[in-house]
């Protein structure tokens, strides 16, 4: 059976395999992709809303948990980048719950500092301090990263925001309050200056 494109799909390239593509075709496709890429913030806000349908069991769903984590980070005086990271830290729960931290970190990486990326990448392990022992696992597994420049930052992220945000009575800010922040972070140049670091620190983030 031959599967056809959606009728709304715009076609400008003629190649059937990528090695047949021309410079002109590839550049044209990049230009055509720009409107789609420009709506990344919209899709990420939708991804947060989709967490309303994530797995059950706790007093708040993952949507409220994400809003609550971002609210706590914001009220604690964290910069906009970390507030947005807190909002998005669990969006992977919908598609890859077993490595959700890696999912969110990958989404953020082109737009945030290496420090913020590292915190979100490792937050799943650091969060384990609060519950791993109930599954006969090592709650101190995070200590293999002790001495890393952002060990304490990740521990604080989990201790102050992530693990605290399961309270149905907390005065949680709505998604609309964070929307402008999300749009500003994802309007940054991908892999721009915010992602650069001193060579002396680069090995810590490899």
Backbone bond lengths (Angstrom), bond angles and torsions (degrees), N, CA, C in turn:
res aa  C-N    CA-C-N  psi(-1)  N-CA   C-N-CA  omega(-1)  CA-C   N-CA-C  phi
1 X - - - 1.460 - - 1.525 109.45 -
2 X 1.314 117.65 133.07 1.460 123.01 178.14 1.520 108.81 -94.61
3 X 1.325 115.68 123.64 1.466 121.50 178.26 1.523 108.70 -92.23
4 X 1.301 117.05 123.80 1.463 122.08 -178.18 1.523 111.14 -93.30
5 X 1.341 115.37 155.31 1.457 120.95 173.60 1.520 110.87 -63.02
6 X 1.322 115.37 153.80 1.456 120.27 167.89 1.539 107.89 -59.16
7 X 1.330 118.81 139.21 1.478 120.66 -178.41 1.523 113.74 -57.40
8 X 1.337 117.40 -24.18 1.463 119.77 -179.75 1.524 113.29 -82.15
9 X 1.331 116.34 -5.97 1.463 120.56 -178.40 1.526 110.34 -72.15
10 X 1.335 116.50 121.80 1.463 121.71 -179.17 1.526 109.69 -84.23
11 X 1.324 116.49 130.80 1.465 121.72 -179.46 1.518 109.54 -115.99
12 X 1.323 117.00 125.48 1.468 120.78 175.29 1.530 111.49 -126.23
13 X 1.324 117.28 -18.31 1.466 120.73 -179.60 1.526 109.95 -95.60
14 X 1.327 116.43 150.79 1.464 121.83 -177.89 1.523 112.64 -107.17
15 X 1.313 118.33 -7.25 1.460 119.49 -173.56 1.524 112.28 -76.28
16 X 1.327 114.92 147.20 1.461 122.80 174.01 1.518 111.48 -98.95
17 X 1.321 116.96 -24.48 1.457 122.88 174.64 1.521 106.86 -130.84
18 X 1.309 116.73 149.27 1.459 119.60 -171.83 1.517 113.44 -63.58
19 X 1.333 116.47 -28.89 1.470 117.42 -179.42 1.529 112.19 -71.40
20 X 1.319 117.53 -8.34 1.467 121.02 175.97 1.530 111.97 -89.24
21 X 1.337 117.26 -12.57 1.455 120.65 -174.31 1.515 113.50 -67.77
22 X 1.327 115.66 148.84 1.464 121.18 177.89 1.521 110.03 -101.65
23 X 1.301 115.50 164.13 1.461 121.46 176.73 1.525 110.11 -56.77
24 X 1.321 116.12 -43.90 1.457 120.61 -178.25 1.530 111.30 -63.13
25 X 1.319 116.88 -41.34 1.453 120.12 179.56 1.529 111.36 -64.40
26 X 1.328 116.14 -44.96 1.457 118.96 -178.60 1.522 111.53 -64.81
27 X 1.327 117.72 -41.54 1.459 119.94 178.64 1.525 111.22 -66.94
28 X 1.324 116.54 -37.05 1.463 120.27 177.90 1.531 110.89 -64.75
29 X 1.316 116.43 -40.16 1.467 120.57 179.02 1.525 111.07 -65.56
30 X 1.329 116.94 -38.87 1.462 120.60 177.20 1.529 110.36 -60.90
31 X 1.327 116.36 -44.38 1.467 119.59 178.45 1.516 111.26 -62.69
32 X 1.325 116.35 -41.79 1.457 120.53 -179.22 1.528 111.89 -66.22
33 X 1.319 116.86 -27.02 1.467 120.32 -178.25 1.523 113.20 -78.63
34 X 1.311 118.42 -14.76 1.462 121.07 -172.47 1.531 113.50 -60.85
35 X 1.333 120.04 -43.95 1.472 118.22 177.23 1.532 112.83 -60.31
36 X 1.326 116.57 -38.31 1.462 119.76 177.56 1.522 110.52 -64.24
37 X 1.316 117.56 -47.45 1.462 121.21 -179.20 1.523 111.38 -62.86
38 X 1.317 116.46 -32.72 1.465 120.06 -177.56 1.525 112.20 -66.94
39 X 1.317 117.49 -14.50 1.462 121.63 -179.54 1.528 112.50 -100.69
40 X 1.327 116.18 19.09 1.462 120.20 179.19 1.523 111.11 -57.64
41 X 1.313 117.65 -43.19 1.467 120.05 -179.19 1.526 110.75 -59.38
42 X 1.333 117.17 -39.50 1.466 120.20 177.79 1.519 111.06 -60.23
43 X 1.328 115.66 -44.05 1.464 119.48 -177.77 1.528 111.22 -67.97
44 X 1.324 117.18 -34.53 1.458 119.78 179.27 1.525 111.26 -72.24
45 X 1.316 117.17 -36.96 1.461 119.41 174.75 1.528 110.48 -63.78
46 X 1.329 115.85 -38.20 1.469 119.97 175.04 1.528 110.99 -64.38
47 X 1.337 116.04 -36.03 1.469 120.06 179.59 1.528 110.97 -65.68
48 X 1.325 116.61 -35.65 1.465 119.38 175.83 1.524 109.25 -66.36
49 X 1.324 117.18 -45.58 1.469 120.40 179.42 1.519 111.72 -60.44
50 X 1.328 116.48 -34.62 1.466 120.70 -179.18 1.518 112.56 -64.15
51 X 1.329 116.59 -19.21 1.465 119.76 179.57 1.526 112.78 -66.61
52 X 1.325 116.41 -10.16 1.469 119.52 172.66 1.531 110.65 -60.45
53 X 1.324 116.41 -23.78 1.464 121.53 -177.33 1.525 112.29 -102.31
54 X 1.305 116.96 12.91 1.465 119.65 179.93 1.519 110.02 -77.27
55 X 1.329 116.01 -178.80 1.458 120.02 -169.10 1.528 113.28 -64.73
56 X 1.328 115.97 150.05 1.459 122.60 -175.00 1.523 112.89 -89.87
57 X 1.333 115.44 -176.61 1.455 121.54 170.83 1.508 114.51 124.40
58 X 1.334 117.34 -40.77 1.463 120.16 -177.28 1.527 110.39 -93.40
59 X 1.317 116.71 170.98 1.469 120.44 -174.02 1.529 112.93 -69.73
60 X 1.320 116.67 -23.30 1.466 120.38 173.85 1.522 108.31 -126.08
61 X 1.337 116.41 149.12 1.462 119.22 176.84 1.531 109.58 -79.56
62 X 1.301 116.16 175.90 1.459 119.81 -176.27 1.531 111.73 -66.51
63 X 1.304 117.41 -27.13 1.466 120.75 176.22 1.529 110.39 -62.87
64 X 1.321 116.66 -53.12 1.468 120.57 178.81 1.523 110.18 -63.69
65 X 1.326 117.00 -40.21 1.461 120.38 178.47 1.527 111.10 -58.11
66 X 1.315 116.41 -42.57 1.470 120.49 -178.84 1.520 111.00 -67.20
67 X 1.333 116.51 -44.65 1.463 120.15 177.23 1.528 111.05 -62.07
68 X 1.315 115.77 -40.29 1.456 120.42 -178.39 1.529 110.92 -67.75
69 X 1.320 117.25 -39.88 1.465 120.77 177.29 1.517 110.80 -61.53
70 X 1.335 115.84 -44.36 1.466 120.20 179.23 1.520 110.85 -66.86
71 X 1.324 117.43 -38.56 1.468 121.28 178.24 1.521 110.77 -60.92
72 X 1.311 116.17 -45.72 1.469 119.95 -179.72 1.533 110.61 -64.25
73 X 1.326 117.25 -41.31 1.464 120.02 178.59 1.525 110.79 -63.27
74 X 1.323 115.86 -43.16 1.465 120.67 179.47 1.529 111.24 -62.48
75 X 1.312 116.58 -46.32 1.466 120.42 -177.97 1.523 112.57 -71.33
76 X 1.320 115.32 -17.88 1.463 119.75 177.28 1.528 111.85 -87.12
77 X 1.322 116.56 -0.04 1.458 120.48 176.76 1.515 115.31 86.89
78 X 1.333 117.60 15.97 1.453 119.71 177.21 1.528 110.30 -67.49
79 X 1.331 115.79 153.38 1.459 118.94 178.31 1.526 110.23 -70.05
80 X 1.317 115.27 166.91 1.458 121.74 -174.87 1.522 112.00 -58.84
81 X 1.310 116.17 -37.96 1.463 120.80 179.77 1.523 111.92 -58.93
82 X 1.323 116.75 -45.08 1.457 119.78 -179.59 1.523 111.72 -72.86
83 X 1.307 117.68 -33.11 1.458 120.20 176.61 1.532 109.95 -62.83
84 X 1.317 116.65 -45.02 1.465 120.46 177.89 1.525 110.54 -64.99
85 X 1.311 117.22 -39.65 1.467 120.48 176.94 1.525 110.64 -61.16
86 X 1.326 116.50 -40.06 1.464 120.17 177.63 1.519 111.19 -64.53
87 X 1.312 116.47 -38.41 1.458 120.64 178.24 1.531 111.62 -63.28
88 X 1.326 116.55 -38.75 1.472 121.49 -172.74 1.521 113.85 -96.36
89 X 1.325 118.45 -1.91 1.462 119.72 -166.49 1.526 114.18 -61.75
90 X 1.326 117.93 -22.67 1.465 120.25 -177.17 1.527 113.67 -113.79
91 X 1.338 119.19 14.83 1.462 119.19 -178.15 1.527 111.89 -62.92
92 X 1.316 117.68 -22.38 1.462 120.59 178.22 1.514 113.73 -69.34
93 X 1.322 117.87 -13.02 1.461 120.30 -178.93 1.527 112.59 -60.85
94 X 1.325 117.20 -22.86 1.458 119.78 -179.73 1.520 112.50 -76.08
95 X 1.314 117.48 -30.19 1.464 120.66 -170.41 1.524 114.21 -121.79
96 X 1.313 117.25 -26.16 1.472 119.29 -179.50 1.530 108.91 -148.13
97 X 1.328 117.25 68.20 1.466 119.91 -175.24 1.521 114.10 -61.01
98 X 1.324 117.59 -24.77 1.463 119.23 -178.77 1.521 112.66 -76.94
99 X 1.328 118.01 -19.45 1.472 120.25 174.95 1.527 109.96 -139.55
100 X 1.329 113.96 46.40 1.463 120.00 -175.03 1.521 112.65 -63.56
101 X 1.324 117.60 -30.81 1.463 120.15 -179.27 1.526 110.59 -65.24
102 X 1.315 116.04 -41.76 1.465 120.84 178.72 1.525 110.70 -63.48
103 X 1.328 116.61 -38.17 1.466 121.48 179.07 1.529 110.57 -60.19
104 X 1.324 116.38 -54.33 1.463 120.48 -178.01 1.522 111.40 -62.91
105 X 1.329 116.24 -40.03 1.466 119.68 179.90 1.517 111.14 -62.95
106 X 1.328 117.20 -38.05 1.465 121.08 179.55 1.521 111.10 -66.10
107 X 1.323 116.98 -39.40 1.468 120.75 177.08 1.522 110.65 -61.89
108 X 1.310 116.54 -42.31 1.461 121.57 -175.59 1.526 113.63 -77.03
109 X 1.301 117.29 -28.76 1.465 121.62 -164.96 1.529 115.42 -51.84
110 X 1.343 121.04 -43.60 1.469 118.71 -178.82 1.528 114.59 -70.42
111 X 1.340 117.68 -7.55 1.458 120.89 -170.72 1.520 114.21 -120.05
112 X 1.323 117.77 -5.89 1.465 120.26 -175.56 1.527 110.57 -129.57
113 X 1.305 114.77 171.84 1.463 120.40 179.11 1.522 110.86 -69.01
114 X 1.333 118.14 156.69 1.468 120.44 174.40 1.522 112.17 -56.90
115 X 1.307 117.16 -32.57 1.462 120.85 179.69 1.528 111.16 -63.91
116 X 1.324 116.81 -49.17 1.460 120.47 179.72 1.520 110.76 -64.86
117 X 1.322 116.65 -41.81 1.466 119.98 176.95 1.523 110.76 -57.89
118 X 1.320 117.50 -43.86 1.468 121.33 -177.78 1.528 110.97 -64.49
119 X 1.314 116.64 -41.12 1.466 120.04 179.80 1.525 110.52 -60.14
120 X 1.319 117.42 -45.47 1.470 120.05 -178.84 1.524 110.45 -71.54
121 X 1.312 117.86 -37.54 1.458 121.15 178.06 1.524 111.67 -59.78
122 X 1.327 116.95 -37.87 1.466 121.13 -174.24 1.521 113.65 -99.76
123 X 1.316 118.78 -1.37 1.463 119.10 -171.86 1.527 112.48 -63.45
124 X 1.332 118.34 -30.49 1.456 119.78 179.44 1.520 112.23 -61.77
125 X 1.322 115.54 -42.78 1.464 120.57 178.05 1.529 110.84 -68.43
126 X 1.311 117.19 -44.62 1.467 121.07 -178.68 1.522 111.20 -66.35
127 X 1.328 116.89 -34.40 1.457 120.54 177.93 1.532 110.71 -64.88
128 X 1.326 115.62 -25.97 1.458 119.92 179.47 1.513 114.04 -59.90
129 X 1.317 117.50 -19.42 1.470 120.60 176.92 1.523 110.94 -54.88
130 X 1.328 116.95 -29.36 1.460 121.15 -173.33 1.530 113.45 -90.55
131 X 1.350 117.45 -10.93 1.466 116.54 -177.63 1.524 116.23 -149.26
132 X 1.325 118.91 -10.63 1.468 120.03 -176.48 1.534 112.46 -54.95
133 X 1.330 116.83 -36.66 1.461 119.77 -176.06 1.526 112.42 -64.73
134 X 1.318 117.59 -21.58 1.463 120.41 177.20 1.530 111.69 -73.67
135 X 1.333 116.00 -12.60 1.463 121.76 175.93 1.531 111.04 -112.78
136 X 1.331 115.20 19.01 1.461 122.23 -179.81 1.532 111.88 59.89
137 X 1.316 115.53 35.48 1.459 122.61 175.66 1.520 109.22 -111.45
138 X 1.313 115.79 165.44 1.457 121.41 -176.59 1.524 110.57 -80.39
139 X 1.314 116.74 108.91 1.458 120.35 -179.53 1.528 111.78 -68.32
140 X 1.318 116.93 -17.76 1.469 121.03 179.29 1.524 112.50 -97.44
141 X 1.326 116.82 19.17 1.465 119.83 179.79 1.523 111.77 -58.43
142 X 1.324 116.58 -27.05 1.466 120.63 178.87 1.527 112.49 -62.29
143 X 1.333 116.39 -20.08 1.457 119.18 -174.72 1.523 113.76 -68.40
144 X 1.328 117.03 -9.14 1.467 117.85 173.67 1.528 110.91 -66.14
145 X 1.330 115.93 -16.13 1.462 120.60 177.48 1.534 112.42 -101.89
146 X 1.329 116.76 6.33 1.463 118.53 178.49 1.528 109.48 -60.07
147 X 1.305 116.31 133.51 1.456 121.75 -174.86 1.510 112.51 101.38
148 X 1.341 117.01 -15.79 1.461 119.92 175.30 1.529 109.18 -66.34
149 X 1.345 118.37 145.90 1.470 119.99 -178.33 1.520 114.51 -56.27
150 X 1.329 117.75 -25.69 1.457 119.78 -177.11 1.521 113.50 -115.08
151 X 1.330 116.46 20.36 1.468 119.23 176.16 1.524 110.53 -57.46
152 X 1.313 116.94 -51.66 1.464 120.35 -176.44 1.519 111.28 -67.58
153 X 1.317 116.62 -34.37 1.471 119.12 179.09 1.523 110.86 -64.89
154 X 1.314 117.11 -41.23 1.461 121.00 178.20 1.530 110.68 -68.79
155 X 1.331 116.33 -41.46 1.462 119.97 177.10 1.526 110.46 -60.63
156 X 1.330 117.63 -40.32 1.460 121.32 177.85 1.528 111.08 -67.29
157 X 1.324 117.01 -40.74 1.462 120.54 178.51 1.530 110.51 -56.20
158 X 1.315 115.43 -46.31 1.466 119.62 179.90 1.528 111.34 -71.98
159 X 1.327 116.24 -44.40 1.455 120.11 -174.88 1.515 113.81 -68.60
160 X 1.334 116.99 -38.20 1.457 120.71 -174.47 1.527 113.85 -94.39
161 X 1.340 116.93 -27.51 1.460 119.78 -172.52 1.531 112.47 -119.29
162 X 1.327 116.65 -60.40 1.464 120.46 -171.19 1.526 112.02 -63.92
163 X 1.313 117.72 -58.24 1.463 119.63 -174.98 1.537 113.04 -71.92
164 X 1.322 116.92 -15.23 1.459 121.21 -179.49 1.532 113.08 -86.03
165 X 1.331 117.47 -10.82 1.465 120.41 -163.79 1.521 113.93 -102.28
166 X 1.326 115.31 55.75 1.463 122.22 175.86 1.521 110.55 -128.73
167 X 1.327 116.05 27.75 1.461 123.28 -171.66 1.529 110.13 -102.35
168 X 1.335 118.21 109.59 1.470 120.09 -178.08 1.520 113.68 -67.29
169 X 1.315 118.21 -13.02 1.460 121.44 -177.72 1.529 112.99 -102.14
170 X 1.317 117.21 2.77 1.467 120.19 -178.93 1.531 110.12 -74.03
171 X 1.316 116.18 143.65 1.465 122.65 178.88 1.528 109.06 -77.55
172 X 1.306 115.56 84.86 1.461 122.43 -172.95 1.519 111.39 -88.95
173 X 1.330 116.67 134.16 1.460 121.20 178.04 1.531 110.13 -72.01
174 X 1.335 118.22 149.13 1.468 121.07 -179.93 1.525 111.78 -77.58
175 X 1.314 115.41 163.30 1.467 120.16 179.84 1.523 111.47 -58.29
176 X 1.330 116.80 -35.63 1.463 120.81 -178.52 1.531 112.26 -58.46
177 X 1.315 117.18 -29.05 1.463 120.25 179.62 1.516 111.94 -67.71
178 X 1.315 116.19 -27.16 1.467 120.89 -177.09 1.525 112.87 -96.41
179 X 1.319 116.46 -13.10 1.467 119.69 -175.63 1.524 113.16 -55.21
180 X 1.345 120.29 -46.70 1.472 118.84 179.35 1.526 112.54 -61.55
181 X 1.328 117.25 -34.88 1.465 120.34 178.19 1.527 110.97 -64.94
182 X 1.329 115.98 -44.79 1.463 120.34 179.03 1.526 109.82 -60.17
183 X 1.315 116.38 -43.62 1.467 119.50 -178.87 1.527 111.61 -64.71
184 X 1.328 117.37 -38.03 1.470 119.11 179.33 1.524 111.66 -68.47
185 X 1.323 117.61 -42.28 1.467 119.78 -178.84 1.523 110.49 -64.67
186 X 1.328 117.23 -42.40 1.463 119.66 -176.16 1.526 113.06 -88.80
187 X 1.330 116.28 4.78 1.463 120.77 167.58 1.527 110.96 -90.71
188 X 1.323 116.69 -6.16 1.465 120.01 177.66 1.534 110.56 -64.90
189 X 1.310 115.35 156.52 1.463 119.78 173.86 1.527 108.83 -65.73
190 X 1.337 118.76 123.30 1.472 119.07 176.97 1.520 110.79 -59.41
191 X 1.311 115.38 133.18 1.462 123.10 -178.78 1.528 111.23 61.78
192 X 1.327 116.04 28.99 1.455 120.97 179.24 1.519 112.23 -79.71
193 X 1.340 115.25 -161.60 1.456 120.63 -174.61 1.507 114.35 -58.69
194 X 1.339 116.89 -28.59 1.465 119.85 -178.02 1.528 112.19 -66.67
195 X 1.325 118.00 -18.54 1.467 121.04 -178.32 1.522 112.95 -94.46
196 X 1.324 116.80 -3.34 1.461 120.64 -176.72 1.528 110.44 -85.72
197 X 1.312 115.46 157.38 1.469 120.18 178.31 1.520 108.49 -149.29
198 X 1.310 115.94 167.23 1.457 120.93 175.39 1.519 109.75 -67.80
199 X 1.321 116.23 143.53 1.473 120.81 178.51 1.515 111.14 -56.42
200 X 1.323 117.70 -33.25 1.457 121.00 -177.02 1.530 111.79 -63.52
201 X 1.342 117.11 -25.13 1.451 120.34 -179.39 1.526 112.86 -98.58
202 X 1.303 117.83 -11.00 1.453 120.60 -168.89 1.526 112.81 -61.09
203 X 1.328 117.41 -34.01 1.466 119.49 -178.14 1.519 112.19 -64.83
204 X 1.303 118.02 -27.74 1.469 121.33 -179.84 1.519 111.71 -68.83
205 X 1.317 117.30 -21.65 1.462 120.76 -175.49 1.521 111.84 -109.13
206 X 1.308 118.10 8.80 1.461 120.86 -178.64 1.516 110.41 -66.61
